[in-house]
Amino acid sequence: MVDRSEGFGERLLGVLLDRAHEMPPQLIAPLIAEEVARVGGRDVSILLQDYAQELLVPLPGRGLLVGEPEVIGESSAGTAFLRAKPIQERQADGVRVYLPLLDGSDEVGVMALTLDTIDDDDRRLLRRLAGLVADMLVTKHGYTDRFFQARQREPMSVAAEMQWSLLPPLTMSVPQVAVSGAVEPAYSIAGDSFDYALNDNILHAAVIDARRSGINLADKYAFMDRAIAEQFGPDHFVNPQMMSLDITTGLLQWVNAGHPAPLLVRNHLVDRQVESPTTLPVGFGGEHPPISEYQLRRGDRVLCYTDGVIEERDADGEPFGEERLIRCINRIEHTEEGVRAWALRLSRALKQERSGRTSDDATLFLIEWRGGAADHLAVLE
């Protein structure tokens, strides 16, 4: 006979599952605090990533400990966020644990709590609890302004609010491929964007405002071209870069309609620009765009970026340029952290190199091909 009785862990997590459907957003905080208390925890904080992707900011709520914002990468909470792994910190009154809040593989923020002691059973249960908390936060985000207000550090334009609502998760990671994107300026985005979808073994991706479908790259280009021309006429156009990657073979295909050439990052350094012929911007009536191909190696990263990254001018009026971009990439310290941490470090390095100036939209989109297989994840051991 299979034992179907409810154990402690199932009861603890089951309360969240059973109540989540009708739980008002303002009651999430006290329920989380009560759940943590049942495993002997206290001083619970929920830290969310701000829109500029620089800080982890506390979510206010009954039962939660609300402290000061923490810089990503410069604290234990920031380290847990970047590594997407729990971090423990020994303190005088016990052990402070920082658990990444993962929505799939996208980092929502960090949950912090204190225990007197911690063992492997605690770690397993808290990791699963953090996963449920992340799902609840993402689900309830659309029901309230409170999470948006916590993440917002300065006034945001209407266009930026709309753009953020259309963006996919900033990070996706599966055994065969990982992607991550960053957009600037966070509070006044005008039009630059990125999009992606993993359909079976094909990753579809686009930089700018292209949406995906099941058709090939040439047909996507033609469809977008007609849509832009019919809607806005000859005075408006879009410079998209559309890609598809076979995640089983590593074959990358793309159409470039006026974007800077992507950079191939191999062994943590820029190996080359992935040059290709360009076609007319979308909306100008181009036909049969040239489709380029490149065979990736396992571990290769392809960095796409909009022209705002390299056309930003410094205090002397000089454009930033591709050479400075490449130097910034090559200076990024190699760590075992994933694509999200790498993209954030690059975005921060570029901002520092420009002395904080971002007058035009600047979008980064990173693809890492890993190869491998994922079938084992669907097998219960």
N, C-alpha and C positions, 0 to 999 in steps of 0.2 A: 504494500500500500504506500502511496505517495503522501508524505506529511504535508497537509495544506493548512496547518494551523498558523496563526499570525504571531510572528516573533516581534521582539522589541523594535528592530530596525524597520520592519514593514509597517508597524503601527505608526512609528514616527513619520516616515515618509508618506504613508497613506493619508494622514491628516491633511497634508498639503494637497495631495492629489484630489481627495474627496471634496475639499472646500474651495479649491482654486476656481472652479467654474463660475461661482456666483460671488466670489470674494470681492468686495469693494476695494479699490486701490489703497485707500487710507488704512485698511486693516491688515495689509501685507506686513508692515513693519512689526506690529505687536505679535502677530502670529509667528514670524521668524524668531523674534526674541524668546517667545515661549518654547518654540521647538529647540532652540539652542540650549535653553535652561534645562531641558529634559535630559540632555547628555552631559550636564554639569558645566555648561559654558555660561559666560557672562560678558558684559561690555561689548555688545554686538554692534558693528558698524557696517553699513553698506556704502561702498565708494564706487561712483560711476565715472566713466571717462567723459571729460568735457568735450565740447564740439571742436575745440582747437587741437584736441588729442595731445595735450601737454600735461594735464592734471587729472588726478582722481579726486572727485569732489564728494563730500558726504551727502547722503540722502537723509533729509530730516524725517522723523516719524516717531510715534510713541513707542518707547522701549528701546530705541536705538541710541547709541553713543555718537554724538555729532562733534567732530573735531575740525581741525583746519584741513584745507585741501593739501594733497601730497603730490609732489612732482613725480611723474612717471619716470622710473629708472633711478631715482635718488632716494628710495625708501624701500622697506621690506614689502609694503603693499605694491609699489611700482615694480619691484622685481618679480613678484608673483604674477602680476599682470603681463609683463613682457615675456616671461618664460612659460606662461600658461600652466604653472605648476604650483602646488602649495608650498609656502615658506613658513618655517617655524622660527620663533625668536624667544629665547629664554629671558624671562623677566623675574623681578623679585617676588611677584605674587603668582607665578605660574608660567605658562607657555602661551604666548600670543601666536595665533595661527592665522595666516592670510591665504584665503582660498580664491582662486580665479573663478569668476562667474562666467561660464562658457555657454553661449547660445549656439549649439553645434560646436564649431571651432572658432566662432567670433567672440572676442573678449568684450563682455558688457561692462565689467568692472571687477571689484574684489569684495569679498565678505571677510571681515576680521572679527575674531572672538578670542576670549581667553579661557583656558582650562587650567586646572591645578596640575594635572599630568595628562599625558597623551600616549596611546598605544596604537597598534595597527588597526584594531577594530574601530577606534575613534576616527582614525584617518579615513578609513573606507566609508564610514557612515557620513562624515562631514563632507567628503568629496561628492557623494551622491546628493546630499542635502543642498550643497552649493549649486549643483546642476539643476535641481528643481526650482530653487530660488531664482536662478537666471531665467528659466523658462517663464516663471510667473511675471518677472519684471518686464520681459519683452512682450508678453501677451497683454499685460495691463497698461503698457506704455500708450497704446492707442485710446485708452479710456479716460485719460487724465492729462493735465498740463504739468503736474508736479514733477515728473521725472525730467521733462524738457526744461523746466525752470531750474532744477538742480544742476543740469549739465550746462546751462547757458551762463556764460561768464560776462557777456556784454551784449548790447542790443543786436538783434539779428534782422536783416532785411527780409522782406516778404519773399523775394526770389530765392534767398538762401534757405528759408524754411521749406519752400516747395521742393527745392533741389534735394535737401536732406531727406525729405519724405519719399523721394523717388529712388534714392540710392539703395543698392543691395547691401547685405552685410559687408562691412569693410574687409573682412577676412573669411576665407573658406579654405579648409585643409582636409584632404583625404589622402590615403596612402600614395596615390599616383600623382597628385598635383596639388599645389597650393597657390592661392592668389591673395593679394592684399592691395588696397588702394588708399590714397590720401588726397584730400582736396584742400586748397587754400584760395583765398582767405576764408576761413570757416564761417564767418558771420556776414559775408557779403558776396557769396558766390554768384556769378552772373550767368554762366552757361556751361562751363566745363564740367564734365562728369565722366563716369565710367559705368559699365554694366557687364554682367556675365551670367552664364547659365551652364551648368554641367548636365548635359542630356546624354545618358548612357555613357559611352566612352569618348564623347566629343565635348570639349570645353569651348563654348562660344564666348567671345569677349569683344568689347568695343570701348574705345575711349572717345568721349564727347557724349551726345545724347541719343545714340543709336539704340534701338530695342531689338531684341533677338527674335528669331522664329526658326522654323525647321528648314528653311531654304538655304541654298549655298551662298557664298560670299558675293558672287556677281549679281545674283537676283536680289540679295539684300541691298546692295548698292543701288540698283535700278529702282527698287521700291522706295527707298529713302529719297532718291533724287526726284522722283515724281511727286512724292508727298510734300517735300519742301518747296518745289517749284509751283505746285498747284496752290499751296496754302499761302505762300508769301511773295511769289513772283520773283523776277530777276534781281531784285535789290538785296536779297538775303540768301545766305548759303551757309553750309556747315562743313567743317574739316574733320571727318571721322577717320578712325583707323580701326578696321574690323579684323578679327582674328578667329581662327579655329585651330584647336590643338587636339590631336588624337592622343589621349592620355595613355594608351597602351603602347604606341610606337614612338611617340615623341615628335611626330611630323607636324610642324607648325606652318600654317598657311595664313596669308593676310592680304588685305587690300589697303593701300595707303592713299588717302585723298587729301594730301597736303600737310600731313603731320611730320614732325621731326622723326628721323629714323630711330627705331628702337635700339637699345643697347643690350648686347649679350654679356652677361656677367658670368664668368666661369672661374672656379677656384677663388672666388671672393674678389676678383679684379675684373675690370672691363676688358673683355677680349676683343671686341670689335663693335662697330655700328652695323646693324643688320640692314644693309642698303637694299633698296628696291625701287622699281619705277613707280612714279606717282600718277594718279589720275585726277581729273577735274574735281573740285569740291562738289559735294552733294548740293543739287539745286541748279547746276549749270548745264544739265542735259548731257552728261557724259554717258557713253555706252561701252559695254564690254570692258570693264576695268581689268588691268593686268593683275593676275593672282601670283604672288610670290610664295616660295616654299623654302623651308630650312629644317634640316634634321638636327634636333637637339640631342645632347648627351644627358644622361642622368645627373641631376644636380645643377643643370644649367638654369639660370634665371634670365628672363627677358623683361627689361624695364621699358615701359612705354611712358611718355610724358607729353604734355601739351606745350605749345610754344611759349606760354607764359613763364615756364620754368627757366628758359634760357634767354628770353628777351627782356626780363626785368633789368632795369638799369641801376647802377650803383650811384653813390653820391657824386661821382665825377662824370656821370652821364654815359658810362660805358656799359654795353649789354653784358649780362652775366656770361653767356656763351657756353658752348658744349664742352670746351676744354676744362673750364672750372667745374662743370657738373661732373665730368669724369674724375677729376681730382678728388672731389667730395666723396664720390662713390668708393674710390680706391683707399681713402683714409678711414673708412668705417671699420671699426675694430671687429675682427672675426670672433663671433661667439657661437654657442650652441643654440641660441634662440632662433625662433622661426622667422617666417617672412614678415609677420606683423611687426615684430621688433625691428627688423632690418628696415622696413619701409618707414617706420616712425623715426628711427635714427637718421635716415637719409633726409627726411622732411625737416627734421630739426637742424641738421647740419646745413642744409641749403638756406634755411631761414637765418641762421647765425651768419653765414657767409654774406647774405644780403643785408645784414644789420637790421633784420626784422622787417624789411620792406617787401610787400607783395601788392603791387598796384594792379596787376592783371591776374586773372584766374590761373592757377598752377595746379595741375592734377598729375599725380603719379599712379601708375598701375603696374604691379609686379606679378609675374607668373613664374613659378618654379616647377619644373618637370622632374618628378621623382621616379617614374616607372613603378614597378612593383605590382601588387595585386591587392584587392580588398575583399575577395570572396570569403576569407576566413572570418570576417566580422559578422557574417550572417549565419554562422554555425555556433550552436550552443554547445559548449563543452560539458 
